[in-house]
Amino acid sequence: MEKKEFKVTAIRNGTVIDHVPSKQLFKVIEILGLAHYANQLTFGMNLESKKLGTKAIIKIADCFFEDDDINRIALIAPQAKLNIIRDYKVIEKRRVSIPETIIGIAKCVNPQCVTNHQPIPTRFATHMNEHGILLTCRYCEKITDSRALKIIR
């Protein structure tokens, strides 16, 4: 029988973000502001994954995300899964999904866009192609790809 080894400790209550591509780990930590989080934060990188080859995982004690943060995760790691933990048990498993519209969480790359000069929240339609996510600005129609994506915190 193969010995099973746990590489990351359990949390009593909180959220586990699983199936994050290893190269996106620190970007997810950054966009969620987790570097300044006061409670327990555990992450693993370059863990074995049948689907991704390698993956990262983040465990955040006593933290439950709102929709805007889940949408931020989806923009960076669209294959990520959230596990909600209560009393050491997974009570909910949730795949992140990219919404059809993103409001106020990404910056338009067009320096002339009205959202970069007026206090107007950005608004994008989302699309996928073979290279990743594309955001089309509602105001200037400029397309932002995942390489140029700037997340607003």
Buried (B, 14 or more C-beta within 10 A) or exposed (E): EEEEEEEEEEBEBBBBBBBBBBEBBBBBBBBBEBEEBEEBBBBBBEBEBEEBEEBBBBBBBBBBBEEEBBBBBBBBBBBBBBBBBEEEEEEEEEEBEBBEEBEBBBBBBBEEBEBBEEEEEBBBBBEEEEEEBBBBBBBBEBBBBBEEBEBEE
